[in-house]
């Protein structure tokens, strides 16, 4: 398992929080729709927005295995 680290400092969302939010998605779909779902669950990237690209990268990494 990947080392857990904070991805969104404003909302204190970690790598594992994002992975948990993606549970049940077994195939790589549209990354932006997955981002919207993760954002609803974790509230990431709703503060300053500076982590937007980091969150997209984590989603891509997780979904591509």
mmCIF file of the N, C-alpha and C atoms, coordinates in Angstrom:
data_MODEL
# 
_entry.id   MODEL 
# 
loop_
_atom_site.group_PDB 
_atom_site.id 
_atom_site.type_symbol 
_atom_site.label_atom_id 
_atom_site.label_alt_id 
_atom_site.label_comp_id 
_atom_site.label_asym_id 
_atom_site.label_entity_id 
_atom_site.label_seq_id 
_atom_site.pdbx_PDB_ins_code 
_atom_site.Cartn_x 
_atom_site.Cartn_y 
_atom_site.Cartn_z 
_atom_site.occupancy 
_atom_site.B_iso_or_equiv 
_atom_site.pdbx_formal_charge 
_atom_site.auth_seq_id 
_atom_site.auth_comp_id 
_atom_site.auth_asym_id 
_atom_site.auth_atom_id 
_atom_site.pdbx_PDB_model_num 
ATOM 1   N N  . UNK A 1 1  ? 0.840   -1.187 0.000   1.00 0.00 ? 1  UNK A N  1 
ATOM 2   C CA . UNK A 1 1  ? 0.000   0.000  0.000   1.00 0.00 ? 1  UNK A CA 1 
ATOM 3   C C  . UNK A 1 1  ? 0.885   1.251  0.000   1.00 0.00 ? 1  UNK A C  1 
ATOM 4   N N  . UNK A 1 2  ? 0.438   2.240  -0.684  1.00 0.00 ? 2  UNK A N  1 
ATOM 5   C CA . UNK A 1 2  ? 1.170   3.507  -0.806  1.00 0.00 ? 2  UNK A CA 1 
ATOM 6   C C  . UNK A 1 2  ? 1.220   4.210  0.548   1.00 0.00 ? 2  UNK A C  1 
ATOM 7   N N  . UNK A 1 3  ? 2.315   4.907  0.806   1.00 0.00 ? 3  UNK A N  1 
ATOM 8   C CA . UNK A 1 3  ? 2.444   5.679  2.037   1.00 0.00 ? 3  UNK A CA 1 
ATOM 9   C C  . UNK A 1 3  ? 1.376   6.777  2.073   1.00 0.00 ? 3  UNK A C  1 
ATOM 10  N N  . UNK A 1 4  ? 0.703   6.921  3.202   1.00 0.00 ? 4  UNK A N  1 
ATOM 11  C CA . UNK A 1 4  ? -0.332  7.930  3.363   1.00 0.00 ? 4  UNK A CA 1 
ATOM 12  C C  . UNK A 1 4  ? 0.307   9.300  3.576   1.00 0.00 ? 4  UNK A C  1 
ATOM 13  N N  . UNK A 1 5  ? -0.241  10.299 2.926   1.00 0.00 ? 5  UNK A N  1 
ATOM 14  C CA . UNK A 1 5  ? 0.237   11.675 3.092   1.00 0.00 ? 5  UNK A CA 1 
ATOM 15  C C  . UNK A 1 5  ? -0.924  12.622 2.822   1.00 0.00 ? 5  UNK A C  1 
ATOM 16  N N  . UNK A 1 6  ? -0.800  13.847 3.288   1.00 0.00 ? 6  UNK A N  1 
ATOM 17  C CA . UNK A 1 6  ? -1.844  14.849 3.108   1.00 0.00 ? 6  UNK A CA 1 
ATOM 18  C C  . UNK A 1 6  ? -1.768  15.412 1.691   1.00 0.00 ? 6  UNK A C  1 
ATOM 19  N N  . UNK A 1 7  ? -2.904  15.380 0.993   1.00 0.00 ? 7  UNK A N  1 
ATOM 20  C CA . UNK A 1 7  ? -2.995  15.907 -0.366  1.00 0.00 ? 7  UNK A CA 1 
ATOM 21  C C  . UNK A 1 7  ? -3.616  17.299 -0.335  1.00 0.00 ? 7  UNK A C  1 
ATOM 22  N N  . UNK A 1 8  ? -4.639  17.478 0.490   1.00 0.00 ? 8  UNK A N  1 
ATOM 23  C CA . UNK A 1 8  ? -5.332  18.768 0.620   1.00 0.00 ? 8  UNK A CA 1 
ATOM 24  C C  . UNK A 1 8  ? -5.130  19.276 2.047   1.00 0.00 ? 8  UNK A C  1 
ATOM 25  N N  . UNK A 1 9  ? -4.294  20.300 2.170   1.00 0.00 ? 9  UNK A N  1 
ATOM 26  C CA . UNK A 1 9  ? -4.008  20.840 3.499   1.00 0.00 ? 9  UNK A CA 1 
ATOM 27  C C  . UNK A 1 9  ? -5.194  21.583 4.111   1.00 0.00 ? 9  UNK A C  1 
ATOM 28  N N  . UNK A 1 10 ? -5.955  22.290 3.292   1.00 0.00 ? 10 UNK A N  1 
ATOM 29  C CA . UNK A 1 10 ? -7.083  23.083 3.816   1.00 0.00 ? 10 UNK A CA 1 
ATOM 30  C C  . UNK A 1 10 ? -8.119  22.205 4.518   1.00 0.00 ? 10 UNK A C  1 
ATOM 31  N N  . UNK A 1 11 ? -8.418  21.060 3.918   1.00 0.00 ? 11 UNK A N  1 
ATOM 32  C CA . UNK A 1 11 ? -9.459  20.164 4.442   1.00 0.00 ? 11 UNK A CA 1 
ATOM 33  C C  . UNK A 1 11 ? -8.880  18.907 5.081   1.00 0.00 ? 11 UNK A C  1 
ATOM 34  N N  . UNK A 1 12 ? -7.548  18.842 5.167   1.00 0.00 ? 12 UNK A N  1 
ATOM 35  C CA . UNK A 1 12 ? -6.850  17.699 5.768   1.00 0.00 ? 12 UNK A CA 1 
ATOM 36  C C  . UNK A 1 12 ? -7.285  16.369 5.160   1.00 0.00 ? 12 UNK A C  1 
ATOM 37  N N  . UNK A 1 13 ? -7.259  16.307 3.825   1.00 0.00 ? 13 UNK A N  1 
ATOM 38  C CA . UNK A 1 13 ? -7.620  15.097 3.092   1.00 0.00 ? 13 UNK A CA 1 
ATOM 39  C C  . UNK A 1 13 ? -6.333  14.378 2.706   1.00 0.00 ? 13 UNK A C  1 
ATOM 40  N N  . UNK A 1 14 ? -6.277  13.102 3.042   1.00 0.00 ? 14 UNK A N  1 
ATOM 41  C CA . UNK A 1 14 ? -5.079  12.314 2.782   1.00 0.00 ? 14 UNK A CA 1 
ATOM 42  C C  . UNK A 1 14 ? -5.236  11.446 1.533   1.00 0.00 ? 14 UNK A C  1 
ATOM 43  N N  . UNK A 1 15 ? -4.125  10.880 1.124   1.00 0.00 ? 15 UNK A N  1 
ATOM 44  C CA . UNK A 1 15 ? -4.119  9.923  0.016   1.00 0.00 ? 15 UNK A CA 1 
ATOM 45  C C  . UNK A 1 15 ? -5.119  8.807  0.288   1.00 0.00 ? 15 UNK A C  1 
ATOM 46  N N  . UNK A 1 16 ? -5.100  8.271  1.505   1.00 0.00 ? 16 UNK A N  1 
ATOM 47  C CA . UNK A 1 16 ? -6.007  7.180  1.853   1.00 0.00 ? 16 UNK A CA 1 
ATOM 48  C C  . UNK A 1 16 ? -7.467  7.630  1.841   1.00 0.00 ? 16 UNK A C  1 
ATOM 49  N N  . UNK A 1 17 ? -7.745  8.874  2.218   1.00 0.00 ? 17 UNK A N  1 
ATOM 50  C CA . UNK A 1 17 ? -9.115  9.388  2.146   1.00 0.00 ? 17 UNK A CA 1 
ATOM 51  C C  . UNK A 1 17 ? -9.617  9.367  0.701   1.00 0.00 ? 17 UNK A C  1 
ATOM 52  N N  . UNK A 1 18 ? -8.753  9.758  -0.218  1.00 0.00 ? 18 UNK A N  1 
ATOM 53  C CA . UNK A 1 18 ? -9.125  9.752  -1.639  1.00 0.00 ? 18 UNK A CA 1 
ATOM 54  C C  . UNK A 1 18 ? -9.317  8.318  -2.120  1.00 0.00 ? 18 UNK A C  1 
ATOM 55  N N  . UNK A 1 19 ? -8.409  7.433  -1.726  1.00 0.00 ? 19 UNK A N  1 
ATOM 56  C CA . UNK A 1 19 ? -8.543  6.019  -2.108  1.00 0.00 ? 19 UNK A CA 1 
ATOM 57  C C  . UNK A 1 19 ? -9.853  5.446  -1.585  1.00 0.00 ? 19 UNK A C  1 
ATOM 58  N N  . UNK A 1 20 ? -10.210 5.771  -0.358  1.00 0.00 ? 20 UNK A N  1 
ATOM 59  C CA . UNK A 1 20 ? -11.474 5.297  0.218   1.00 0.00 ? 20 UNK A CA 1 
ATOM 60  C C  . UNK A 1 20 ? -12.669 5.832  -0.553  1.00 0.00 ? 20 UNK A C  1 
ATOM 61  N N  . UNK A 1 21 ? -12.604 7.092  -0.976  1.00 0.00 ? 21 UNK A N  1 
ATOM 62  C CA . UNK A 1 21 ? -13.700 7.706  -1.731  1.00 0.00 ? 21 UNK A CA 1 
ATOM 63  C C  . UNK A 1 21 ? -13.869 7.048  -3.100  1.00 0.00 ? 21 UNK A C  1 
ATOM 64  N N  . UNK A 1 22 ? -12.805 6.467  -3.622  1.00 0.00 ? 22 UNK A N  1 
ATOM 65  C CA . UNK A 1 22 ? -12.853 5.813  -4.932  1.00 0.00 ? 22 UNK A CA 1 
ATOM 66  C C  . UNK A 1 22 ? -13.241 4.344  -4.848  1.00 0.00 ? 22 UNK A C  1 
ATOM 67  N N  . UNK A 1 23 ? -13.405 3.826  -3.652  1.00 0.00 ? 23 UNK A N  1 
ATOM 68  C CA . UNK A 1 23 ? -13.747 2.421  -3.493  1.00 0.00 ? 23 UNK A CA 1 
ATOM 69  C C  . UNK A 1 23 ? -15.047 2.118  -4.233  1.00 0.00 ? 23 UNK A C  1 
ATOM 70  N N  . UNK A 1 24 ? -15.053 1.008  -4.931  1.00 0.00 ? 24 UNK A N  1 
ATOM 71  C CA . UNK A 1 24 ? -16.221 0.630  -5.710  1.00 0.00 ? 24 UNK A CA 1 
ATOM 72  C C  . UNK A 1 24 ? -16.111 1.001  -7.173  1.00 0.00 ? 24 UNK A C  1 
ATOM 73  N N  . UNK A 1 25 ? -15.127 1.817  -7.514  1.00 0.00 ? 25 UNK A N  1 
ATOM 74  C CA . UNK A 1 25 ? -14.862 2.148  -8.915  1.00 0.00 ? 25 UNK A CA 1 
ATOM 75  C C  . UNK A 1 25 ? -13.763 1.212  -9.378  1.00 0.00 ? 25 UNK A C  1 
ATOM 76  N N  . UNK A 1 26 ? -14.152 0.229  -10.174 1.00 0.00 ? 26 UNK A N  1 
ATOM 77  C CA . UNK A 1 26 ? -13.174 -0.778 -10.562 1.00 0.00 ? 26 UNK A CA 1 
ATOM 78  C C  . UNK A 1 26 ? -12.547 -0.522 -11.919 1.00 0.00 ? 26 UNK A C  1 
ATOM 79  N N  . UNK A 1 27 ? -12.971 0.540  -12.597 1.00 0.00 ? 27 UNK A N  1 
ATOM 80  C CA . UNK A 1 27 ? -12.337 0.860  -13.868 1.00 0.00 ? 27 UNK A CA 1 
ATOM 81  C C  . UNK A 1 27 ? -12.104 2.357  -13.945 1.00 0.00 ? 27 UNK A C  1 
ATOM 82  N N  . UNK A 1 28 ? -11.155 2.724  -14.769 1.00 0.00 ? 28 UNK A N  1 
ATOM 83  C CA . UNK A 1 28 ? -10.804 4.131  -14.909 1.00 0.00 ? 28 UNK A CA 1 
ATOM 84  C C  . UNK A 1 28 ? -11.807 4.806  -15.827 1.00 0.00 ? 28 UNK A C  1 
ATOM 85  N N  . UNK A 1 29 ? -12.585 5.678  -15.238 1.00 0.00 ? 29 UNK A N  1 
ATOM 86  C CA . UNK A 1 29 ? -13.604 6.409  -15.975 1.00 0.00 ? 29 UNK A CA 1 
ATOM 87  C C  . UNK A 1 29 ? -13.064 7.807  -16.281 1.00 0.00 ? 29 UNK A C  1 
ATOM 88  N N  . UNK A 1 30 ? -13.927 8.728  -16.494 1.00 0.00 ? 30 UNK A N  1 
ATOM 89  C CA . UNK A 1 30 ? -13.546 10.121 -16.718 1.00 0.00 ? 30 UNK A CA 1 
ATOM 90  C C  . UNK A 1 30 ? -12.989 10.686 -15.414 1.00 0.00 ? 30 UNK A C  1 
ATOM 91  N N  . UNK A 1 31 ? -11.734 11.132 -15.450 1.00 0.00 ? 31 UNK A N  1 
ATOM 92  C CA . UNK A 1 31 ? -11.073 11.601 -14.229 1.00 0.00 ? 31 UNK A CA 1 
ATOM 93  C C  . UNK A 1 31 ? -11.799 12.806 -13.625 1.00 0.00 ? 31 UNK A C  1 
ATOM 94  N N  . UNK A 1 32 ? -12.390 13.658 -14.434 1.00 0.00 ? 32 UNK A N  1 
ATOM 95  C CA . UNK A 1 32 ? -13.086 14.826 -13.891 1.00 0.00 ? 32 UNK A CA 1 
ATOM 96  C C  . UNK A 1 32 ? -14.372 14.441 -13.173 1.00 0.00 ? 32 UNK A C  1 
ATOM 97  N N  . UNK A 1 33 ? -15.079 13.426 -13.665 1.00 0.00 ? 33 UNK A N  1 
ATOM 98  C CA . UNK A 1 33 ? -16.271 12.987 -12.946 1.00 0.00 ? 33 UNK A CA 1 
ATOM 99  C C  . UNK A 1 33 ? -15.888 12.297 -11.643 1.00 0.00 ? 33 UNK A C  1 
ATOM 100 N N  . UNK A 1 34 ? -14.788 11.553 -11.659 1.00 0.00 ? 34 UNK A N  1 
ATOM 101 C CA . UNK A 1 34 ? -14.295 10.947 -10.420 1.00 0.00 ? 34 UNK A CA 1 
ATOM 102 C C  . UNK A 1 34 ? -13.848 12.027 -9.444  1.00 0.00 ? 34 UNK A C  1 
ATOM 103 N N  . UNK A 1 35 ? -13.216 13.082 -9.957  1.00 0.00 ? 35 UNK A N  1 
ATOM 104 C CA . UNK A 1 35 ? -12.808 14.201 -9.105  1.00 0.00 ? 35 UNK A CA 1 
ATOM 105 C C  . UNK A 1 35 ? -14.033 14.803 -8.411  1.00 0.00 ? 35 UNK A C  1 
ATOM 106 N N  . UNK A 1 36 ? -15.110 15.020 -9.166  1.00 0.00 ? 36 UNK A N  1 
ATOM 107 C CA . UNK A 1 36 ? -16.330 15.588 -8.584  1.00 0.00 ? 36 UNK A CA 1 
ATOM 108 C C  . UNK A 1 36 ? -16.873 14.709 -7.462  1.00 0.00 ? 36 UNK A C  1 
ATOM 109 N N  . UNK A 1 37 ? -16.835 13.403 -7.677  1.00 0.00 ? 37 UNK A N  1 
ATOM 110 C CA . UNK A 1 37 ? -17.326 12.475 -6.651  1.00 0.00 ? 37 UNK A CA 1 
ATOM 111 C C  . UNK A 1 37 ? -16.442 12.498 -5.408  1.00 0.00 ? 37 UNK A C  1 
ATOM 112 N N  . UNK A 1 38 ? -15.126 12.473 -5.621  1.00 0.00 ? 38 UNK A N  1 
ATOM 113 C CA . UNK A 1 38 ? -14.183 12.532 -4.502  1.00 0.00 ? 38 UNK A CA 1 
ATOM 114 C C  . UNK A 1 38 ? -14.367 13.848 -3.734  1.00 0.00 ? 38 UNK A C  1 
ATOM 115 N N  . UNK A 1 39 ? -14.556 14.932 -4.470  1.00 0.00 ? 39 UNK A N  1 
ATOM 116 C CA . UNK A 1 39 ? -14.732 16.243 -3.843  1.00 0.00 ? 39 UNK A CA 1 
ATOM 117 C C  . UNK A 1 39 ? -15.993 16.275 -2.972  1.00 0.00 ? 39 UNK A C  1 
ATOM 118 N N  . UNK A 1 40 ? -17.075 15.679 -3.447  1.00 0.00 ? 40 UNK A N  1 
ATOM 119 C CA . UNK A 1 40 ? -18.315 15.627 -2.665  1.00 0.00 ? 40 UNK A CA 1 
ATOM 120 C C  . UNK A 1 40 ? -18.121 14.871 -1.360  1.00 0.00 ? 40 UNK A C  1 
ATOM 121 N N  . UNK A 1 41 ? -17.359 13.777 -1.432  1.00 0.00 ? 41 UNK A N  1 
ATOM 122 C CA . UNK A 1 41 ? -17.157 12.925 -0.261  1.00 0.00 ? 41 UNK A CA 1 
ATOM 123 C C  . UNK A 1 41 ? -16.161 13.539 0.718   1.00 0.00 ? 41 UNK A C  1 
ATOM 124 N N  . UNK A 1 42 ? -15.050 14.077 0.218   1.00 0.00 ? 42 UNK A N  1 
ATOM 125 C CA . UNK A 1 42 ? -13.958 14.512 1.090   1.00 0.00 ? 42 UNK A CA 1 
ATOM 126 C C  . UNK A 1 42 ? -13.885 16.017 1.310   1.00 0.00 ? 42 UNK A C  1 
ATOM 127 N N  . UNK A 1 43 ? -14.547 16.796 0.440   1.00 0.00 ? 43 UNK A N  1 
ATOM 128 C CA . UNK A 1 43 ? -14.468 18.261 0.452   1.00 0.00 ? 43 UNK A CA 1 
ATOM 129 C C  . UNK A 1 43 ? -13.096 18.784 0.034   1.00 0.00 ? 43 UNK A C  1 
ATOM 130 N N  . UNK A 1 44 ? -12.263 17.919 -0.560  1.00 0.00 ? 44 UNK A N  1 
ATOM 131 C CA . UNK A 1 44 ? -10.948 18.363 -1.016  1.00 0.00 ? 44 UNK A CA 1 
ATOM 132 C C  . UNK A 1 44 ? -11.096 19.412 -2.107  1.00 0.00 ? 44 UNK A C  1 
ATOM 133 N N  . UNK A 1 45 ? -10.140 20.294 -2.180  1.00 0.00 ? 45 UNK A N  1 
ATOM 134 C CA . UNK A 1 45 ? -10.067 21.341 -3.194  1.00 0.00 ? 45 UNK A CA 1 
ATOM 135 C C  . UNK A 1 45 ? -11.256 22.297 -3.153  1.00 0.00 ? 45 UNK A C  1 
ATOM 136 N N  . UNK A 1 46 ? -11.828 22.469 -1.958  1.00 0.00 ? 46 UNK A N  1 
ATOM 137 C CA . UNK A 1 46 ? -12.921 23.442 -1.796  1.00 0.00 ? 46 UNK A CA 1 
ATOM 138 C C  . UNK A 1 46 ? -12.483 24.627 -0.946  1.00 0.00 ? 46 UNK A C  1 
ATOM 139 N N  . UNK A 1 47 ? -11.234 24.594 -0.503  1.00 0.00 ? 47 UNK A N  1 
ATOM 140 C CA . UNK A 1 47 ? -10.686 25.726 0.260   1.00 0.00 ? 47 UNK A CA 1 
ATOM 141 C C  . UNK A 1 47 ? -10.004 26.670 -0.711  1.00 0.00 ? 47 UNK A C  1 
ATOM 142 N N  . UNK A 1 48 ? -8.712  26.597 -0.772  1.00 0.00 ? 48 UNK A N  1 
ATOM 143 C CA . UNK A 1 48 ? -7.948  27.494 -1.660  1.00 0.00 ? 48 UNK A CA 1 
ATOM 144 C C  . UNK A 1 48 ? -7.903  26.976 -3.091  1.00 0.00 ? 48 UNK A C  1 
ATOM 145 N N  . UNK A 1 49 ? -8.111  25.665 -3.288  1.00 0.00 ? 49 UNK A N  1 
ATOM 146 C CA . UNK A 1 49 ? -8.075  25.077 -4.620  1.00 0.00 ? 49 UNK A CA 1 
ATOM 147 C C  . UNK A 1 49 ? -6.695  24.729 -5.117  1.00 0.00 ? 49 UNK A C  1 
ATOM 148 N N  . UNK A 1 50 ? -5.689  24.983 -4.318  1.00 0.00 ? 50 UNK A N  1 
ATOM 149 C CA . UNK A 1 50 ? -4.316  24.738 -4.737  1.00 0.00 ? 50 UNK A CA 1 
ATOM 150 C C  . UNK A 1 50 ? -3.957  23.280 -4.934  1.00 0.00 ? 50 UNK A C  1 
ATOM 151 N N  . UNK A 1 51 ? -4.752  22.374 -4.406  1.00 0.00 ? 51 UNK A N  1 
ATOM 152 C CA . UNK A 1 51 ? -4.440  20.947 -4.509  1.00 0.00 ? 51 UNK A CA 1 
ATOM 153 C C  . UNK A 1 51 ? -5.149  20.281 -5.682  1.00 0.00 ? 51 UNK A C  1 
ATOM 154 N N  . UNK A 1 52 ? -5.875  21.031 -6.466  1.00 0.00 ? 52 UNK A N  1 
ATOM 155 C CA . UNK A 1 52 ? -6.679  20.459 -7.555  1.00 0.00 ? 52 UNK A CA 1 
ATOM 156 C C  . UNK A 1 52 ? -5.877  19.485 -8.416  1.00 0.00 ? 52 UNK A C  1 
ATOM 157 N N  . UNK A 1 53 ? -4.733  19.906 -8.905  1.00 0.00 ? 53 UNK A N  1 
ATOM 158 C CA . UNK A 1 53 ? -3.917  19.051 -9.767  1.00 0.00 ? 53 UNK A CA 1 
ATOM 159 C C  . UNK A 1 53 ? -3.351  17.851 -9.012  1.00 0.00 ? 53 UNK A C  1 
ATOM 160 N N  . UNK A 1 54 ? -3.000  18.043 -7.731  1.00 0.00 ? 54 UNK A N  1 
ATOM 161 C CA . UNK A 1 54 ? -2.505  16.925 -6.928  1.00 0.00 ? 54 UNK A CA 1 
ATOM 162 C C  . UNK A 1 54 ? -3.594  15.873 -6.747  1.00 0.00 ? 54 UNK A C  1 
ATOM 163 N N  . UNK A 1 55 ? -4.828  16.325 -6.500  1.00 0.00 ? 55 UNK A N  1 
ATOM 164 C CA . UNK A 1 55 ? -5.944  15.383 -6.330  1.00 0.00 ? 55 UNK A CA 1 
ATOM 165 C C  . UNK A 1 55 ? -6.183  14.618 -7.629  1.00 0.00 ? 55 UNK A C  1 
ATOM 166 N N  . UNK A 1 56 ? -6.176  15.316 -8.760  1.00 0.00 ? 56 UNK A N  1 
ATOM 167 C CA . UNK A 1 56 ? -6.336  14.637 -10.059 1.00 0.00 ? 56 UNK A CA 1 
ATOM 168 C C  . UNK A 1 56 ? -5.242  13.603 -10.261 1.00 0.00 ? 56 UNK A C  1 
ATOM 169 N N  . UNK A 1 57 ? -4.024  13.948 -9.891  1.00 0.00 ? 57 UNK A N  1 
ATOM 170 C CA . UNK A 1 57 ? -2.907  13.001 -10.021 1.00 0.00 ? 57 UNK A CA 1 
ATOM 171 C C  . UNK A 1 57 ? -3.077  11.780 -9.154  1.00 0.00 ? 57 UNK A C  1 
ATOM 172 N N  . UNK A 1 58 ? -3.545  11.964 -7.934  1.00 0.00 ? 58 UNK A N  1 
ATOM 173 C CA . UNK A 1 58 ? -3.758  10.844 -7.034  1.00 0.00 ? 58 UNK A CA 1 
ATOM 174 C C  . UNK A 1 58 ? -4.878  9.947  -7.565  1.00 0.00 ? 58 UNK A C  1 
ATOM 175 N N  . UNK A 1 59 ? -5.959  10.556 -8.055  1.00 0.00 ? 59 UNK A N  1 
ATOM 176 C CA . UNK A 1 59 ? -7.049  9.769  -8.627  1.00 0.00 ? 59 UNK A CA 1 
ATOM 177 C C  . UNK A 1 59 ? -6.523  8.930  -9.792  1.00 0.00 ? 59 UNK A C  1 
ATOM 178 N N  . UNK A 1 60 ? -5.772  9.545  -10.679 1.00 0.00 ? 60 UNK A N  1 
ATOM 179 C CA . UNK A 1 60 ? -5.216  8.823  -11.830 1.00 0.00 ? 60 UNK A CA 1 
ATOM 180 C C  . UNK A 1 60 ? -4.313  7.687  -11.383 1.00 0.00 ? 60 UNK A C  1 
ATOM 181 N N  . UNK A 1 61 ? -3.455  7.966  -10.418 1.00 0.00 ? 61 UNK A N  1 
ATOM 182 C CA . UNK A 1 61 ? -2.528  6.945  -9.916  1.00 0.00 ? 61 UNK A CA 1 
ATOM 183 C C  . UNK A 1 61 ? -3.278  5.766  -9.330  1.00 0.00 ? 61 UNK A C  1 
ATOM 184 N N  . UNK A 1 62 ? -4.295  6.035  -8.532  1.00 0.00 ? 62 UNK A N  1 
ATOM 185 C CA . UNK A 1 62 ? -5.053  4.974  -7.885  1.00 0.00 ? 62 UNK A CA 1 
ATOM 186 C C  . UNK A 1 62 ? -5.823  4.152  -8.923  1.00 0.00 ? 62 UNK A C  1 
ATOM 187 N N  . UNK A 1 63 ? -6.483  4.824  -9.838  1.00 0.00 ? 63 UNK A N  1 
ATOM 188 C CA . UNK A 1 63 ? -7.330  4.125  -10.789 1.00 0.00 ? 63 UNK A CA 1 
ATOM 189 C C  . UNK A 1 63 ? -6.532  3.348  -11.849 1.00 0.00 ? 63 UNK A C  1 
ATOM 190 N N  . UNK A 1 64 ? -5.306  3.771  -12.086 1.00 0.00 ? 64 UNK A N  1 
ATOM 191 C CA . UNK A 1 64 ? -4.470  3.041  -13.054 1.00 0.00 ? 64 UNK A CA 1 
ATOM 192 C C  . UNK A 1 64 ? -3.673  1.924  -12.402 1.00 0.00 ? 64 UNK A C  1 
ATOM 193 N N  . UNK A 1 65 ? -3.781  1.847  -11.092 1.00 0.00 ? 65 UNK A N  1 
ATOM 194 C CA . UNK A 1 65 ? -3.137  0.763  -10.359 1.00 0.00 ? 65 UNK A CA 1 
ATOM 195 C C  . UNK A 1 65 ? -1.693  1.015  -10.139 1.00 0.00 ? 65 UNK A C  1 
# 
